[in-house]
Amino acid sequence: FREAKDFARMYVVDSVTFARLEPYIQIERQTDAEEEDRRIRRRPVASTTLEPDVTRVLNLNSSDTLDLMNPRGIGRAYARRIVSYRELLGGYHNVEQLKEVYGIPADLVESLRENLLIDSIAIRKFSINMVPYHELRQHPYISEYQAKAIVYYRETVGNLKSIDELLRNNLLDSASFRRVKPYIKD
């Protein structure tokens, strides 16, 4: 702020509040040299890297959005979506899963395939016998109906002895079972 009335321009400050607070607002005047110094410090610094580094291998399960924006074709929006979907899943177990991320074209995934690495140790697994309904339902590979069926089965029959019971008892269809199997603890 350069003067008291700059405070009044804030969205959250109405005229009554400003009138009450104005006598208490004290702003020191800056000299011209200090003002110039402040302007110089706020000037954007030119980037030293002109081309993204496409030869670098990225781990999909540990890279942050800045790392993911490095390969050509992945911008800020795609990087955020990749990280958000990773959080929903509990981690990626296959590069093909990137095709499930909203808006990412299959040809982009194919072009990036050689630069992507999957660390399967970083996958967050859950116990099918312990996970509550609301967490089970949040997993992208389990529908609301399937989550209810699993919880009902646990309540009526008891804990599942193995994850194969999900398929044998028709709690999950074979496609859903194959997709969710890497996320379930044995």
C-alpha positions in Angstrom: 0.0 0.0 0.0 1.3 3.5 -0.8 -1.5 5.4 1.0 -4.4 4.7 3.3 -7.1 4.7 0.7 -5.3 1.8 -1.1 -6.5 -0.3 1.9 -10.1 0.6 1.0 -9.8 -1.0 -2.4 -9.6 -4.5 -0.9 -12.6 -6.6 -1.7 -13.2 -7.5 1.9 -13.2 -4.0 3.3 -16.4 -2.0 3.1 -16.7 1.8 3.5 -17.8 1.6 7.1 -14.9 -0.6 8.1 -12.5 1.6 6.3 -13.8 4.7 8.0 -13.4 3.0 11.4 -9.8 1.8 10.6 -8.5 4.8 8.6 -7.2 6.8 11.7 -5.0 3.7 12.6 -3.5 3.1 9.2 0.1 4.4 9.0 2.1 4.0 5.8 5.7 5.3 5.5 6.5 7.2 2.4 9.2 5.7 0.3 11.9 7.7 -1.3 12.3 7.6 -5.1 15.4 5.4 -4.8 13.6 2.9 -2.6 10.7 2.8 -5.1 13.0 2.2 -8.0 14.8 -0.6 -6.0 11.4 -2.2 -5.3 10.5 -2.1 -9.0 13.8 -3.7 -10.0 13.4 -6.6 -7.5 9.8 -7.3 -8.8 10.9 -7.5 -12.5 10.5 -11.1 -13.8 13.8 -13.0 -14.4 14.2 -14.5 -17.8 14.3 -18.3 -17.9 17.7 -19.9 -18.7 16.1 -23.0 -20.1 14.5 -22.5 -23.6 13.6 -26.1 -24.4 12.0 -28.6 -22.0 14.1 -31.6 -21.1 12.4 -34.5 -22.9 15.2 -37.0 -22.3 14.6 -37.0 -18.5 12.7 -40.0 -17.1 9.9 -39.1 -14.7 8.4 -41.3 -12.0 4.7 -41.0 -12.3 4.1 -41.9 -8.6 6.5 -39.4 -7.1 6.8 -36.5 -9.6 5.1 -33.2 -8.6 3.3 -30.9 -11.0 6.4 -28.9 -11.9 8.3 -32.1 -12.8 5.4 -33.3 -14.9 5.3 -30.0 -16.9 8.8 -30.6 -18.1 8.1 -33.0 -21.0 6.7 -31.4 -24.2 2.9 -31.7 -24.3 2.1 -31.6 -20.6 1.1 -28.2 -19.4 -0.1 -27.0 -16.0 -3.6 -28.3 -16.4 -2.6 -31.8 -17.5 0.0 -32.0 -14.7 -2.6 -31.1 -12.1 -5.0 -33.7 -13.5 -2.3 -36.4 -13.5 -1.5 -35.7 -9.9 -5.1 -35.4 -8.8 -6.0 -38.7 -10.5 -2.9 -40.3 -8.9 -4.2 -39.3 -5.5 -7.6 -40.8 -6.2 -6.1 -44.0 -7.4 -3.5 -44.4 -4.8 -0.8 -44.3 -7.5 -0.3 -45.5 -11.0 0.6 -49.1 -11.7 0.6 -48.8 -15.5 1.4 -46.0 -17.9 -1.9 -46.8 -19.7 -3.8 -45.4 -16.8 -2.8 -41.9 -18.0 -5.3 -42.4 -20.8 -8.0 -42.4 -18.1 -7.1 -38.8 -17.0 -9.6 -36.3 -18.3 -8.6 -34.7 -21.5 -5.3 -36.4 -22.1 -5.1 -37.8 -25.6 -3.9 -41.3 -26.2 -1.2 -40.1 -28.7 0.3 -37.9 -26.0 0.6 -40.8 -23.6 2.3 -42.9 -26.4 4.8 -40.1 -27.1 5.7 -39.8 -23.4 5.8 -43.6 -22.7 9.6 -43.9 -23.0 10.1 -41.0 -20.6 7.8 -42.3 -17.8 8.6 -44.7 -15.1 6.2 -46.4 -12.6 7.4 -47.1 -9.1 5.0 -49.8 -7.9 6.3 -49.6 -4.4 4.7 -46.1 -4.1 1.2 -47.5 -4.8 -1.1 -46.9 -1.8 -2.9 -50.1 -1.1 -6.0 -50.7 1.1 -7.3 -53.6 3.0 -10.6 -54.7 1.5 -11.7 -55.9 5.0 -10.9 -52.7 6.8 -11.7 -49.8 4.4 -15.0 -48.1 5.1 -17.7 -47.6 2.5 -17.1 -43.9 1.8 -13.4 -44.5 1.1 -14.1 -47.6 -1.0 -16.6 -45.6 -3.0 -14.1 -42.9 -3.7 -11.8 -45.2 -5.6 -12.3 -44.6 -9.4 -12.4 -48.3 -10.2 -15.2 -49.2 -7.7 -18.8 -48.1 -8.4 -21.3 -47.2 -5.7 -23.1 -50.5 -6.2 -19.9 -52.5 -5.9 -18.9 -50.7 -2.8 -22.2 -51.4 -1.2 -22.1 -55.0 -2.2 -18.6 -55.4 -0.7 -19.6 -53.8 2.6 -22.8 -55.8 2.8 -20.9 -59.0 2.1 -18.4 -58.2 4.9 -21.3 -57.4 7.4 -23.3 -60.6 6.6 -20.7 -63.2 5.7 -17.6 -61.8 7.4 -14.2 -60.8 6.2 -12.9 -61.9 2.9 -10.2 -64.6 3.1 -8.6 -63.6 -0.2 -9.2 -61.0 -2.8 -10.3 -63.6 -5.3 -13.5 -63.9 -3.3 -14.5 -60.5 -4.8 -14.7 -62.2 -8.2 -16.0 -65.6 -7.1 -18.9 -64.0 -5.2 -19.7 -61.6 -8.0 -18.9 -58.5 -5.9 -16.8 -57.2 -8.8 -17.0 -58.1 -12.5 -13.8 -59.4 -14.0 -12.8 -56.1 -15.7 -13.3 -54.1 -12.4 -11.4 -56.8 -10.5 -8.4 -56.7 -12.8 -8.3 -52.9 -12.5 -8.6 -52.7 -8.7 -6.5 -55.7 -7.8 -3.1 -53.8 -7.7 -4.6 -51.5 -5.0 -5.8 -54.2 -2.6 -3.6 -55.7 0.1 -3.5 -59.5 0.2 
